[in-house]
């Protein structure tokens, strides 16, 4: 049975494209929807595209059933800002309301409200009073635009602070939904960055100004204050570039006694220039290959905190704290296989 939607006026180019893509996905044999549900999903999503929203789609297995998910951004505050969201259509849509989740970008955290919880799940009066013969996702998104204007669900963390466990959960619970594509798009940039760091490091004269030395001493003292355990922080002043070796704690599978040793190189222009960080891999482990923030061969670390490095706000305490959160989200090591 072919899918169709009632035609009241000619479809625009975005609508026609959305119609082809969505109808093709819904025609797959493994989906868990009946024809009634597929027709509603198709019509509602094409209507949503007609509002100017750009959407992406994928089929995902949720609770052992294959469901359609759409990804887009809800504008708010007169379209000055937008919130990336995922909308999942349940098996018995539209008799059941869709599920909506806020996608937390790498440089933001979820700000809990009556509408969004720490996991990003959205609740709203429109969803609570959902009526299958009246409600639709276009009206839902209009209501969420109003809600997000009054209560923005995302905020950018203060880079000068230290992440709490709750902030770690909020910041790293949700990741890019298509990690393979993300890695593919970022791979060239990461390799170029590795080469640039090595070239710059080899060319720098190891001469720190007195002002830089004072800032480094202050940052290292604060780092010792936050990580007072013996051997957690060591400084090597004999190298051309000052090195700080830190045992960075992180949680894995409920165990908080894990740590990863990192070497932080401080350039002569620190803190105007960001630190360079390398992960030291134990002999019986290997660095995971699918990590967004760590080069598996060299161990170079480059993540949001470094990308957003601020001369006045960023420091070693914040860096190690965010590294701890990053490693908690994505443990960096796999144990070597024994043969």
N, C-alpha and C positions, 0 to 999 in steps of 0.2 A: 504493500500500500504506500503510495507516494504522499509526501507531506506537502501541505499547501496552507496558505493563510488567506483570509478574506482581503480583497483588494478594494479599498475605498478611493485611492489615488495612486498615481504612478510612484514606484519606489525610487529613491535617490540612489546614487552610486554606492555609498556606504551601506545602505539597506540591502541592495542587491548582493553585494559582496558578503554581508553578514548572512543573508538568506542562504547563499550557496554553501558557505562554510558550515553553518549550524545544521542545515538539513542533511549535509553529508555526514556529519558526526552522528546525528540522531538516527541515521539509516543503518548504522553499524549493527551487526547481529548480536553483539554481546551486551547491549545496554539493557537496563532493568526497567525501562518505561514501556507502558502500553501506548497505542496510537493516540488515545485521547490526551495523555500527558505530553507526548511529543509535540502535538499541535499547539498546546498552550505554551510550552517552553519556547518553541520557534516564534510564535506571534509576540510573546512578551519581550524576548530578546531583540527582535527586529525593531519593535517599538522603542526599546531603550536606546538602540543605536541611532534612531531617528532624532533623539534629543541632542546628538553631537558627541555622545560618549564613545570612546574607542575601547573595544573589548578584545580580549584574547580568550581562547577556549581550550579545554582539555578534558579528557575522560579520565576519571580517577576511581580507584576501588575504595569504597567507603563502607565499612562494616559488611564486607563480602558481597556488595552489590556495586555495579559499575554505574557511576553517576556523572552527569555533565557539570563542570564547574566553569564559571566565567570570571575573568579578572579585568578590573578597570579601576579608575580613580574617580571618586566623588568630589566635585568642586564645592568649595564653601567660601564664605566671606567675599562674596561678589567675584568668585573665580580667582581670587588672589592665591589661594592655596588649594590643595587637593589631598584626599586620603586614599591610598591604594587599598582596595578591598577584594575579597573573594566571595562570590555568591555560589552556593551549592544548591542544586535543585533536587529535592528528595524524591524517592521513588513514586510517591503518590501526590506529587504536585499536580494541580494547585490546591487539592484538598488539604495538603499540609503546606505551611509557609516555608519559604526558602531559608537557608542558614547563611548568615553573613558574617565574615571575619575581617577585621582590620589587619592588613599586612604591615608589619613593623619593618621599616627600612633600616639599613645598616647603621645610619647615623642618628636614629631616633629611638625613643622609648614610648611605650604605651602609657598614656595618662588615664588612669582608671576613672570611670564616671558611672552614673546610673545607666548609661547606654552601652559602655564597653568595659569588659572585665580585663584582668591581667593577661589572659590568654589571647585577647583580641576578639573574642566572641561578642557579637552585637545583639543587644536586646532593645526592643522599642515597642511602644504602645501599638504602632501600626502592625507589627508582627503578632502581638498578643491578640489583636482583634481581627486577624486575617480572615477574609471571607472569599472562598474560592471563586464565586461568580462575580465579585466586585474588585477584589484586590489584585494588584499587579506590581511588577518590579519598578516600573516608571514612577508610580506614586510613592513606592517605598523609598526610592533614591531621592525624591523631592523632600520627603520627611527627614531623611538622614542628612541632607544638605542643611536644613534648618537646625537640626540637632548639633551637627558638627560646628556650625557657625557659633552657636551659643557655648558649646563645650568641645573645643578641639581635642581629638583623641590622641594626638601625637605631640611629643615635645622633644627638643634637642637637649641632651644632658649637658650639664655644666662640666666642661673638660677639666676644671680645677678640682673637682670633687673626687671622692672614692665611691665606687659602685657598691651599693648594698646588695645582699642576696636577692631581695625582691626586684631591684632594678636589673640585676643580671637575668633573672627569669623573664622579665618583661622585654628586655632588649634582645635576647637571643632565642626566645622560644620559637618565633616564627622566622623562617629563612626564605630566601629566594626560591620560588616554587619550581623553577627549572634550573637546577644547579649545573647540569652539563652545559647548557647554553651560556650560563653566566661565566663558567670557567673558560669556555672556548673564546668568549668575547674579551676576557681579561688577560688571557695568556700572553699575548704579544706585549701588552703594556707591562706586565710583571717582569718578563725577561728583559725588556728594555730598561726597566727600573734597576734590576740587579746589575746590569752592565754599567749604568750611570753611577750607581753607588760605588762600585769598585774603582771606576775611573777617577771619581772625585776623591775617594779616600786615598788612593795611591799618589795623587798630585798635591794633596794638602801638606803644607808645612806645619809641623807639630808645635806651633807657637800659640799658646793661649794668653789672651790679655788678662790683666789683673782683675778686671771686672768680670770676665768670664769665669775665672778661677773662683771668685767669691760666690757666683751663682751656682757653680758646680758643687762647691763645698756645702752650701745651704741645701741643695737638692739631695745630696747624698746623706747629710745628717737627718733630714726628714724621712728619707727612705729607711735608714736604720731605725728610726723611731717607730715606723709602721711595721717593720719586719725585724724585730729585735732578736730573733732566734740566732744562736751562734752559727756562723757559716752561711746564713741566708743571703747576706750582701757582702761582696768582696770587691775591692778596687785595685786595679793594676795600673799604677802610675808610671811603670817603666816602659810602656809601649808608646809608639809615636802618637797614637790617639788614646785618650783615657778610656779605659774599659771598666765597666761595672758588671760584675757577675751576680746574678740574682736567681735564687731558687724560688720560682713562681708557683704558689699553691693553686690547686684547682680541684674541683669535685668530679668524680666519675662513678656512676652507678651507685650513688649514695655514699661513697667513701670520700671524705674530705682530706685524706692524708696523702694525696698525690701531689707531686711537684714536678716542674719542668725547669731545667737549667737554661737560662738565656744569657747571652752576652750583649751588653748595650754599649755601643761605641758612641762617644760624645765628640762631635766635630768641633773644630776650633772656633766656629761661629755660633756654637750652642749658647743660649737657647733660640737664637734667631733661626737657626737651621735645626731641623728635627734630628733626634737621635736615630741611629741605625741599629737594628735588633736582629740577632741571629739566634736560632734555637739550637742548643747542643743536644744531640741525640745519643742516648746511652748505647753501649755496644750491643746489647741484646735486644734492641728495639730498632724500628725503622719509622721514619716520618710518613704519615698517611699521605697517599697520593691525591686524594680528592678534596683537599682543604683549599678554601678560597684564600686564606690569609698567609699561608706558609708555602714557600717553594720546596718541594720534596727533596731535591738534590742538594741545594746549598743550605737550606734551613733559614733563608732570609724571611723575616716576618714583616709584613706590611698590611696594616688593617686600619679601620676607621680612625682610631685615635691618632695614629701617625699621619694619616691623610689630612686630618683637620688640625694638625699641630699649630698651636698658637704661642707665640713668643712670650706673652705675658701670663697666659693661663695654664699652659701645659707644663708638666714637670715629671720627674721620675716616679713619684708616688702614684699619680694618675695613670701613667703609662703601665706600671706593673699591675695596678688594680684592674685596668681594662684588659690587660693580657690574661689575668686570672679568669676574668669573665669569658674571654674568647676561648680559652682552653677548656673551661667548664662546658661551654656550648659544643665545642668540637675538640674532644681529646686529641692531642697531636700525634700520639704514638700508636703503633701496632707492634706487638711482640714478634720477634723473628721466629719463623717456623724452624722446628728442630727436625733434622733428618737422621 
